[in-house]
Amino acid sequence: MLVSACLLGLNCKYSGGNNLDERVVKLLEKENLVPVCPEQLGGLETPRIPCEIVMEGDEKKVVNSEGVNLTEVFIRGAEETLKIAKLLKEDSILLQPRSPSCGSRQIYDGTFTGKLIDGEGIAAEFLRENGIKVYDTEEYFSD
Ligand code: SF4
């Protein structure tokens, strides 16, 4: 399966750090995990200014905390991630929760105040709509 690269300790997070999750590292013992970072694949630099999704009706817009619209970059990153899944014939992805790309159940509400709402990140939604099974670590390791 594919996996959010930051979960394996790759420093691709907006801050320049990672979201190392030892449960995911341990999963490497039995699963072939392919690390991907949709935001880097879209062309964003690291570190970068944090982004959140702003809902405009049913449409999602991604803006950084300086108000720059980066929606197209996020869409490109989602498309490139799907391309990797198809090339490698992988049908699932394990994702970092709450990211504007990778979040699959909750995202921040676009006000940069730490408030969460139900919703999906750009890559999570795009991958799911294209037949990829999407999990976040909270549900994957919930048993
Ligand atoms: S886009 Fe996804 S993989 Fe990349 S740093 Fe954010 S949560 Fe991690």
Backbone and ligand atoms as CSV (ligand in chain L), in Angstrom:
chain,resi,resn,atom,element,x,y,z
A,1,MET,N,N,0.835,-1.196,0.000
A,1,MET,CA,C,0.000,0.000,0.000
A,1,MET,C,C,0.877,1.256,0.000
A,2,LEU,N,N,0.266,2.361,-0.451
A,2,LEU,CA,C,0.958,3.642,-0.323
A,2,LEU,C,C,0.797,4.132,1.125
A,3,VAL,N,N,1.659,5.058,1.517
A,3,VAL,CA,C,1.577,5.606,2.873
A,3,VAL,C,C,2.027,7.064,2.840
A,4,SER,N,N,1.387,7.907,3.643
A,4,SER,CA,C,1.877,9.284,3.796
A,4,SER,C,C,3.331,9.218,4.265
A,5,ALA,N,N,4.217,9.833,3.493
A,5,ALA,CA,C,5.650,9.686,3.756
A,5,ALA,C,C,6.052,10.193,5.136
A,6,CYS,N,N,5.368,11.219,5.613
A,6,CYS,CA,C,5.726,11.789,6.928
A,6,CYS,C,C,5.539,10.787,8.059
A,7,LEU,N,N,4.654,9.794,7.854
A,7,LEU,CA,C,4.413,8.790,8.896
A,7,LEU,C,C,5.608,7.863,9.090
A,8,LEU,N,N,6.433,7.774,8.057
A,8,LEU,CA,C,7.635,6.933,8.155
A,8,LEU,C,C,8.852,7.742,8.591
A,9,GLY,N,N,8.638,9.008,8.922
A,9,GLY,CA,C,9.734,9.832,9.418
A,9,GLY,C,C,10.416,10.677,8.365
A,10,LEU,N,N,9.898,10.651,7.136
A,10,LEU,CA,C,10.479,11.543,6.132
A,10,LEU,C,C,10.070,12.983,6.444
A,11,ASN,N,N,11.008,13.886,6.316
A,11,ASN,CA,C,10.776,15.264,6.744
A,11,ASN,C,C,10.108,16.089,5.645
A,12,CYS,N,N,8.878,15.695,5.301
A,12,CYS,CA,C,8.158,16.355,4.212
A,12,CYS,C,C,7.025,17.233,4.721
A,13,LYS,N,N,6.852,17.299,6.023
A,13,LYS,CA,C,5.777,18.096,6.620
A,13,LYS,C,C,6.022,19.592,6.377
A,14,TYR,N,N,4.971,20.377,6.396
A,14,TYR,CA,C,5.115,21.815,6.110
A,14,TYR,C,C,6.184,22.480,6.980
A,15,SER,N,N,6.311,22.005,8.210
A,15,SER,CA,C,7.272,22.586,9.155
A,15,SER,C,C,8.715,22.170,8.875
A,16,GLY,N,N,8.869,21.183,7.988
A,16,GLY,CA,C,10.189,20.604,7.751
A,16,GLY,C,C,10.439,19.378,8.615
A,17,GLY,N,N,9.471,19.041,9.445
A,17,GLY,CA,C,9.566,17.860,10.301
A,17,GLY,C,C,8.755,16.704,9.722
A,18,ASN,N,N,8.343,15.804,10.601
A,18,ASN,CA,C,7.613,14.618,10.143
A,18,ASN,C,C,6.540,14.243,11.170
A,19,ASN,N,N,5.824,13.193,10.858
A,19,ASN,CA,C,4.802,12.667,11.784
A,19,ASN,C,C,5.110,11.201,12.091
A,20,LEU,N,N,6.363,10.929,12.406
A,20,LEU,CA,C,6.800,9.549,12.610
A,20,LEU,C,C,5.832,8.783,13.518
A,21,ASP,N,N,5.380,7.655,13.016
A,21,ASP,CA,C,4.462,6.796,13.764
A,21,ASP,C,C,5.083,5.403,13.794
A,22,GLU,N,N,5.506,4.997,14.963
A,22,GLU,CA,C,6.221,3.712,15.082
A,22,GLU,C,C,5.344,2.536,14.653
A,23,ARG,N,N,4.035,2.685,14.775
A,23,ARG,CA,C,3.148,1.603,14.330
A,23,ARG,C,C,3.273,1.410,12.819
A,24,VAL,N,N,3.472,2.506,12.105
A,24,VAL,CA,C,3.621,2.420,10.647
A,24,VAL,C,C,4.985,1.841,10.290
A,25,VAL,N,N,6.001,2.253,11.018
A,25,VAL,CA,C,7.335,1.693,10.788
A,25,VAL,C,C,7.300,0.179,11.007
A,26,LYS,N,N,6.602,-0.250,12.051
A,26,LYS,CA,C,6.508,-1.683,12.358
A,26,LYS,C,C,5.750,-2.434,11.260
A,27,LEU,N,N,4.802,-1.746,10.664
A,27,LEU,CA,C,4.019,-2.353,9.578
A,27,LEU,C,C,4.909,-2.754,8.399
A,28,LEU,N,N,6.039,-2.092,8.284
A,28,LEU,CA,C,6.991,-2.406,7.199
A,28,LEU,C,C,7.471,-3.862,7.274
A,29,GLU,N,N,7.385,-4.439,8.469
A,29,GLU,CA,C,7.843,-5.830,8.623
A,29,GLU,C,C,6.945,-6.800,7.861
A,30,LYS,N,N,5.685,-6.400,7.636
A,30,LYS,CA,C,4.792,-7.331,6.933
A,30,LYS,C,C,4.139,-6.753,5.682
A,31,GLU,N,N,4.267,-5.437,5.470
A,31,GLU,CA,C,3.644,-4.820,4.296
A,31,GLU,C,C,4.700,-4.096,3.468
A,32,ASN,N,N,4.484,-4.077,2.162
A,32,ASN,CA,C,5.327,-3.266,1.296
A,32,ASN,C,C,4.720,-1.865,1.258
A,33,LEU,N,N,5.347,-0.910,1.929
A,33,LEU,CA,C,4.801,0.450,2.015
A,33,LEU,C,C,5.565,1.383,1.083
A,34,VAL,N,N,4.821,2.132,0.289
A,34,VAL,CA,C,5.432,3.072,-0.650
A,34,VAL,C,C,5.168,4.490,-0.152
A,35,PRO,N,N,6.202,5.203,0.321
A,35,PRO,CA,C,5.959,6.541,0.869
A,35,PRO,C,C,5.715,7.583,-0.220
A,36,VAL,N,N,4.660,8.357,-0.038
A,36,VAL,CA,C,4.341,9.449,-0.967
A,36,VAL,C,C,3.945,10.679,-0.157
A,37,CYS,N,N,4.307,11.841,-0.646
A,37,CYS,CA,C,3.847,13.097,-0.051
A,37,CYS,C,C,3.147,13.900,-1.139
A,38,PRO,N,N,1.819,13.911,-1.143
A,38,PRO,CA,C,1.098,14.619,-2.204
A,38,PRO,C,C,1.484,16.097,-2.329
A,39,GLU,N,N,1.791,16.738,-1.210
A,39,GLU,CA,C,2.112,18.172,-1.299
A,39,GLU,C,C,3.447,18.384,-2.000
A,40,GLN,N,N,4.437,17.558,-1.683
A,40,GLN,CA,C,5.712,17.669,-2.405
A,40,GLN,C,C,5.537,17.247,-3.858
A,41,LEU,N,N,4.739,16.213,-4.096
A,41,LEU,CA,C,4.527,15.748,-5.471
A,41,LEU,C,C,3.819,16.809,-6.317
A,42,GLY,N,N,3.047,17.659,-5.651
A,42,GLY,CA,C,2.399,18.752,-6.366
A,42,GLY,C,C,3.352,19.880,-6.697
A,43,GLY,N,N,4.502,19.891,-6.034
A,43,GLY,CA,C,5.509,20.910,-6.330
A,43,GLY,C,C,5.773,21.889,-5.204
A,44,LEU,N,N,5.172,21.649,-4.050
A,44,LEU,CA,C,5.415,22.575,-2.933
A,44,LEU,C,C,6.779,22.317,-2.312
A,45,GLU,N,N,7.376,23.389,-1.829
A,45,GLU,CA,C,8.680,23.255,-1.177
A,45,GLU,C,C,8.505,22.862,0.288
A,46,THR,N,N,9.597,22.437,0.905
A,46,THR,CA,C,9.616,22.081,2.328
A,46,THR,C,C,10.824,22.743,2.969
A,47,PRO,N,N,10.646,23.462,4.084
A,47,PRO,CA,C,9.362,23.796,4.706
A,47,PRO,C,C,8.520,24.729,3.834
A,48,ARG,N,N,7.253,24.819,4.184
A,48,ARG,CA,C,6.319,25.670,3.431
A,48,ARG,C,C,5.316,26.297,4.401
A,49,ILE,N,N,4.637,27.298,3.901
A,49,ILE,CA,C,3.628,27.974,4.732
A,49,ILE,C,C,2.430,27.023,4.879
A,50,PRO,N,N,1.887,26.847,6.097
A,50,PRO,CA,C,0.780,25.893,6.259
A,50,PRO,C,C,-0.458,26.282,5.458
A,51,CYS,N,N,-1.177,25.270,5.038
A,51,CYS,CA,C,-2.380,25.463,4.226
A,51,CYS,C,C,-3.586,24.842,4.917
A,52,GLU,N,N,-4.742,25.370,4.610
A,52,GLU,CA,C,-5.993,24.749,5.042
A,52,GLU,C,C,-6.998,24.839,3.901
A,53,ILE,N,N,-8.023,24.004,4.009
A,53,ILE,CA,C,-9.090,23.997,3.007
A,53,ILE,C,C,-10.193,24.949,3.442
A,54,VAL,N,N,-10.630,25.775,2.499
A,54,VAL,CA,C,-11.769,26.668,2.733
A,54,VAL,C,C,-12.896,26.186,1.836
A,55,MET,N,N,-14.059,25.941,2.405
A,55,MET,CA,C,-15.202,25.511,1.599
A,55,MET,C,C,-15.885,26.738,1.008
A,56,GLU,N,N,-16.136,26.665,-0.298
A,56,GLU,CA,C,-16.933,27.707,-0.961
A,56,GLU,C,C,-18.122,27.004,-1.583
A,57,GLY,N,N,-19.214,26.914,-0.850
A,57,GLY,CA,C,-20.318,26.035,-1.265
A,57,GLY,C,C,-19.826,24.610,-1.173
A,58,ASP,N,N,-19.962,23.865,-2.296
A,58,ASP,CA,C,-19.460,22.492,-2.318
A,58,ASP,C,C,-18.016,22.421,-2.795
A,59,GLU,N,N,-17.477,23.550,-3.220
A,59,GLU,CA,C,-16.121,23.574,-3.777
A,59,GLU,C,C,-15.077,23.738,-2.683
A,60,LYS,N,N,-13.953,23.039,-2.860
A,60,LYS,CA,C,-12.846,23.176,-1.922
A,60,LYS,C,C,-11.775,24.068,-2.519
A,61,LYS,N,N,-11.343,25.024,-1.733
A,61,LYS,CA,C,-10.221,25.869,-2.140
A,61,LYS,C,C,-9.132,25.663,-1.086
A,62,VAL,N,N,-7.878,25.546,-1.511
A,62,VAL,CA,C,-6.789,25.420,-0.543
A,62,VAL,C,C,-6.012,26.727,-0.525
A,63,VAL,N,N,-5.892,27.313,0.641
A,63,VAL,CA,C,-5.138,28.567,0.766
A,63,VAL,C,C,-4.091,28.400,1.851
A,64,ASN,N,N,-2.985,29.123,1.684
A,64,ASN,CA,C,-2.025,29.115,2.791
A,64,ASN,C,C,-2.375,30.241,3.765
A,65,SER,N,N,-1.649,30.286,4.874
A,65,SER,CA,C,-2.035,31.223,5.934
A,65,SER,C,C,-1.776,32.676,5.539
A,66,GLU,N,N,-1.146,32.877,4.354
A,66,GLU,CA,C,-1.005,34.249,3.834
A,66,GLU,C,C,-2.068,34.551,2.783
A,67,GLY,N,N,-2.989,33.614,2.597
A,67,GLY,CA,C,-4.112,33.858,1.689
A,67,GLY,C,C,-3.856,33.485,0.241
A,68,VAL,N,N,-2.722,32.825,-0.046
A,68,VAL,CA,C,-2.422,32.449,-1.435
A,68,VAL,C,C,-3.181,31.174,-1.793
A,69,ASN,N,N,-3.849,31.198,-2.932
A,69,ASN,CA,C,-4.641,30.051,-3.384
A,69,ASN,C,C,-3.722,29.006,-4.022
A,70,LEU,N,N,-3.650,27.828,-3.418
A,70,LEU,CA,C,-2.763,26.765,-3.905
A,70,LEU,C,C,-3.554,25.527,-4.344
A,71,THR,N,N,-4.811,25.728,-4.643
A,71,THR,CA,C,-5.683,24.588,-4.974
A,71,THR,C,C,-5.112,23.754,-6.117
A,72,GLU,N,N,-4.648,24.425,-7.174
A,72,GLU,CA,C,-4.147,23.678,-8.337
A,72,GLU,C,C,-2.956,22.806,-7.977
A,73,VAL,N,N,-2.100,23.304,-7.100
A,73,VAL,CA,C,-0.914,22.538,-6.691
A,73,VAL,C,C,-1.351,21.287,-5.912
A,74,PHE,N,N,-2.332,21.450,-5.074
A,74,PHE,CA,C,-2.832,20.304,-4.295
A,74,PHE,C,C,-3.487,19.274,-5.220
A,75,ILE,N,N,-4.204,19.762,-6.224
A,75,ILE,CA,C,-4.836,18.833,-7.178
A,75,ILE,C,C,-3.754,18.087,-7.955
A,76,ARG,N,N,-2.718,18.792,-8.365
A,76,ARG,CA,C,-1.619,18.143,-9.094
A,76,ARG,C,C,-0.971,17.062,-8.221
A,77,GLY,N,N,-0.779,17.376,-6.962
A,77,GLY,CA,C,-0.191,16.397,-6.043
A,77,GLY,C,C,-1.069,15.164,-5.888
A,78,ALA,N,N,-2.363,15.373,-5.845
A,78,ALA,CA,C,-3.292,14.240,-5.746
A,78,ALA,C,C,-3.210,13.384,-7.010
A,79,GLU,N,N,-3.131,14.049,-8.156
A,79,GLU,CA,C,-3.058,13.309,-9.425
A,79,GLU,C,C,-1.758,12.517,-9.529
A,80,GLU,N,N,-0.667,13.108,-9.109
A,80,GLU,CA,C,0.618,12.412,-9.162
A,80,GLU,C,C,0.626,11.211,-8.206
A,81,THR,N,N,-0.023,11.372,-7.058
A,81,THR,CA,C,-0.108,10.258,-6.106
A,81,THR,C,C,-0.903,9.105,-6.706
A,82,LEU,N,N,-2.000,9.439,-7.374
A,82,LEU,CA,C,-2.793,8.385,-8.026
A,82,LEU,C,C,-1.965,7.699,-9.115
A,83,LYS,N,N,-1.157,8.492,-9.811
A,83,LYS,CA,C,-0.312,7.919,-10.872
A,83,LYS,C,C,0.638,6.866,-10.277
A,84,ILE,N,N,1.212,7.180,-9.139
A,84,ILE,CA,C,2.118,6.219,-8.485
A,84,ILE,C,C,1.345,4.962,-8.085
A,85,ALA,N,N,0.156,5.149,-7.524
A,85,ALA,CA,C,-0.648,3.983,-7.123
A,85,ALA,C,C,-0.928,3.082,-8.329
A,86,LYS,N,N,-1.267,3.692,-9.449
A,86,LYS,CA,C,-1.587,2.901,-10.647
A,86,LYS,C,C,-0.343,2.222,-11.212
A,87,LEU,N,N,0.759,2.942,-11.259
A,87,LEU,CA,C,2.007,2.366,-11.787
A,87,LEU,C,C,2.427,1.141,-10.984
A,88,LEU,N,N,2.243,1.225,-9.673
A,88,LEU,CA,C,2.686,0.144,-8.790
A,88,LEU,C,C,1.577,-0.859,-8.484
A,89,LYS,N,N,0.402,-0.596,-9.097
A,89,LYS,CA,C,-0.764,-1.468,-8.879
A,89,LYS,C,C,-1.101,-1.604,-7.386
A,90,GLU,N,N,-1.012,-0.509,-6.694
A,90,GLU,CA,C,-1.402,-0.473,-5.282
A,90,GLU,C,C,-2.841,0.026,-5.205
A,91,ASP,N,N,-3.639,-0.591,-4.351
A,91,ASP,CA,C,-5.056,-0.219,-4.310
A,91,ASP,C,C,-5.488,0.407,-2.987
A,92,SER,N,N,-4.514,0.738,-2.126
A,92,SER,CA,C,-4.891,1.348,-0.858
A,92,SER,C,C,-3.796,2.309,-0.385
A,93,ILE,N,N,-4.190,3.178,0.531
A,93,ILE,CA,C,-3.238,4.156,1.080
A,93,ILE,C,C,-3.554,4.388,2.554
A,94,LEU,N,N,-2.501,4.477,3.330
A,94,LEU,CA,C,-2.606,4.769,4.766
A,94,LEU,C,C,-2.153,6.210,4.968
A,95,LEU,N,N,-3.026,7.017,5.562
A,95,LEU,CA,C,-2.820,8.463,5.538
A,95,LEU,C,C,-2.674,9.083,6.924
A,96,GLN,N,N,-1.934,10.175,6.934
A,96,GLN,CA,C,-1.831,11.023,8.125
A,96,GLN,C,C,-3.160,11.776,8.321
A,97,PRO,N,N,-3.735,11.709,9.524
A,97,PRO,CA,C,-5.012,12.411,9.750
A,97,PRO,C,C,-4.893,13.943,9.671
A,98,ARG,N,N,-6.010,14.558,9.272
A,98,ARG,CA,C,-6.265,16.004,9.406
A,98,ARG,C,C,-5.487,16.915,8.465
A,99,SER,N,N,-4.649,16.372,7.621
A,99,SER,CA,C,-3.895,17.202,6.671
A,99,SER,C,C,-4.820,17.699,5.555
A,100,PRO,N,N,-4.554,18.895,5.000
A,100,PRO,CA,C,-5.378,19.359,3.876
A,100,PRO,C,C,-5.200,18.516,2.611
A,101,SER,N,N,-4.153,17.700,2.560
A,101,SER,CA,C,-4.005,16.720,1.478
A,101,SER,C,C,-4.473,15.346,1.922
A,102,CYS,N,N,-3.902,14.891,3.027
A,102,CYS,CA,C,-4.032,13.484,3.417
A,102,CYS,C,C,-5.179,13.199,4.378
A,103,GLY,N,N,-5.711,14.196,5.025
A,103,GLY,CA,C,-6.796,13.952,5.983
A,103,GLY,C,C,-7.951,13.225,5.304
A,104,SER,N,N,-8.460,12.180,5.937
A,104,SER,CA,C,-9.517,11.423,5.266
A,104,SER,C,C,-10.852,11.473,6.004
A,105,ARG,N,N,-10.859,12.048,7.203
A,105,ARG,CA,C,-12.130,12.105,7.933
A,105,ARG,C,C,-12.382,13.478,8.542
A,106,GLN,N,N,-11.320,14.141,8.919
A,106,GLN,CA,C,-11.450,15.488,9.485
A,106,GLN,C,C,-10.376,16.383,8.887
A,107,ILE,N,N,-10.686,17.649,8.755
A,107,ILE,CA,C,-9.703,18.639,8.302
A,107,ILE,C,C,-9.897,19.914,9.130
A,108,TYR,N,N,-8.928,20.793,9.085
A,108,TYR,CA,C,-9.091,22.088,9.749
A,108,TYR,C,C,-10.029,22.955,8.910
A,109,ASP,N,N,-10.689,23.877,9.578
A,109,ASP,CA,C,-11.839,24.540,8.947
A,109,ASP,C,C,-11.503,25.746,8.077
A,110,GLY,N,N,-10.209,26.019,7.890
A,110,GLY,CA,C,-9.836,27.113,6.992
A,110,GLY,C,C,-9.618,28.434,7.688
A,111,THR,N,N,-9.765,28.442,9.017
A,111,THR,CA,C,-9.585,29.700,9.752
A,111,THR,C,C,-8.212,29.777,10.434
A,112,PHE,N,N,-7.431,28.708,10.342
A,112,PHE,CA,C,-6.099,28.646,10.967
A,112,PHE,C,C,-6.183,28.889,12.480
A,113,THR,N,N,-7.271,28.377,13.063
A,113,THR,CA,C,-7.444,28.520,14.511
A,113,THR,C,C,-7.445,27.173,15.218
A,114,GLY,N,N,-7.132,26.109,14.480
A,114,GLY,CA,C,-7.071,24.786,15.085
A,114,GLY,C,C,-8.420,24.089,15.179
A,115,LYS,N,N,-9.449,24.695,14.578
A,115,LYS,CA,C,-10.791,24.094,14.651
A,115,LYS,C,C,-10.963,23.033,13.562
A,116,LEU,N,N,-11.455,21.859,13.977
A,116,LEU,CA,C,-11.632,20.747,13.039
A,116,LEU,C,C,-13.078,20.639,12.584
A,117,ILE,N,N,-13.242,20.197,11.333
A,117,ILE,CA,C,-14.577,19.892,10.812
A,117,ILE,C,C,-14.506,18.534,10.108
A,118,ASP,N,N,-15.655,17.916,9.903
A,118,ASP,CA,C,-15.669,16.686,9.119
A,118,ASP,C,C,-15.328,17.025,7.675
A,119,GLY,N,N,-14.513,16.207,7.056
A,119,GLY,CA,C,-14.177,16.450,5.657
A,119,GLY,C,C,-12.899,15.739,5.276
A,120,GLU,N,N,-12.617,15.760,3.980
A,120,GLU,CA,C,-11.435,15.069,3.445
A,120,GLU,C,C,-10.468,16.066,2.841
A,121,GLY,N,N,-9.187,15.721,2.911
A,121,GLY,CA,C,-8.176,16.469,2.194
A,121,GLY,C,C,-8.278,16.220,0.696
A,122,ILE,N,N,-7.560,17.043,-0.063
A,122,ILE,CA,C,-7.672,16.985,-1.531
A,122,ILE,C,C,-7.210,15.631,-2.073
A,123,ALA,N,N,-6.075,15.139,-1.624
A,123,ALA,CA,C,-5.565,13.858,-2.140
A,123,ALA,C,C,-6.440,12.697,-1.661
A,124,ALA,N,N,-6.819,12.716,-0.399
A,124,ALA,CA,C,-7.640,11.622,0.139
A,124,ALA,C,C,-8.935,11.491,-0.655
A,125,GLU,N,N,-9.576,12.608,-0.915
A,125,GLU,CA,C,-10.847,12.572,-1.655
A,125,GLU,C,C,-10.632,12.084,-3.084
A,126,PHE,N,N,-9.608,12.623,-3.730
A,126,PHE,CA,C,-9.357,12.273,-5.136
A,126,PHE,C,C,-9.018,10.781,-5.270
A,127,LEU,N,N,-8.199,10.285,-4.362
A,127,LEU,CA,C,-7.814,8.868,-4.410
A,127,LEU,C,C,-9.031,7.988,-4.174
A,128,ARG,N,N,-9.828,8.331,-3.168
A,128,ARG,CA,C,-11.030,7.539,-2.886
A,128,ARG,C,C,-11.973,7.532,-4.092
A,129,GLU,N,N,-12.154,8.707,-4.708
A,129,GLU,CA,C,-13.046,8.782,-5.873
A,129,GLU,C,C,-12.519,7.980,-7.052
A,130,ASN,N,N,-11.231,7.686,-7.030
A,130,ASN,CA,C,-10.626,6.923,-8.125
A,130,ASN,C,C,-10.336,5.478,-7.721
A,131,GLY,N,N,-11.053,5.005,-6.721
A,131,GLY,CA,C,-11.038,3.578,-6.417
A,131,GLY,C,C,-9.969,3.102,-5.462
A,132,ILE,N,N,-9.222,4.039,-4.883
A,132,ILE,CA,C,-8.194,3.642,-3.918
A,132,ILE,C,C,-8.839,3.564,-2.527
A,133,LYS,N,N,-8.563,2.500,-1.800
A,133,LYS,CA,C,-9.067,2.390,-0.422
A,133,LYS,C,C,-8.216,3.300,0.474
A,134,VAL,N,N,-8.902,4.137,1.215
A,134,VAL,CA,C,-8.239,5.178,1.992
A,134,VAL,C,C,-8.455,4.917,3.481
A,135,TYR,N,N,-7.376,4.879,4.214
A,135,TYR,CA,C,-7.450,4.729,5.679
A,135,TYR,C,C,-6.610,5.816,6.312
A,136,ASP,N,N,-7.011,6.287,7.493
A,136,ASP,CA,C,-6.043,7.065,8.257
A,136,ASP,C,C,-5.536,6.203,9.411
A,137,THR,N,N,-4.467,6.646,10.031
A,137,THR,CA,C,-3.827,5.801,11.043
A,137,THR,C,C,-4.769,5.552,12.226
A,138,GLU,N,N,-5.632,6.525,12.521
A,138,GLU,CA,C,-6.508,6.355,13.680
A,138,GLU,C,C,-7.492,5.206,13.465
A,139,GLU,N,N,-8.022,5.087,12.249
A,139,GLU,CA,C,-8.936,3.971,12.010
A,139,GLU,C,C,-8.178,2.674,11.725
A,140,TYR,N,N,-7.052,2.769,11.039
A,140,TYR,CA,C,-6.303,1.566,10.665
A,140,TYR,C,C,-5.813,0.805,11.894
A,141,PHE,N,N,-5.398,1.562,12.924
A,141,PHE,CA,C,-4.836,0.927,14.123
A,141,PHE,C,C,-5.821,0.921,15.287
A,142,SER,N,N,-7.112,1.077,14.969
A,142,SER,CA,C,-8.084,1.246,16.061
A,142,SER,C,C,-8.417,-0.058,16.785
A,143,ASP,N,N,-8.116,-1.220,16.183
A,143,ASP,CA,C,-8.486,-2.508,16.823
A,143,ASP,C,C,-7.669,-2.775,18.082
L,1,SF4,S1,S,0.949,16.019,2.424
L,1,SF4,FE1,FE,0.509,14.112,3.500
L,1,SF4,S2,S,2.464,12.999,3.344
L,1,SF4,FE2,FE,2.924,15.122,2.891
L,1,SF4,S3,S,3.535,15.991,4.870
L,1,SF4,FE3,FE,1.344,16.389,4.600
L,1,SF4,S4,S,0.333,14.690,5.668
L,1,SF4,FE4,FE,2.452,14.077,5.309
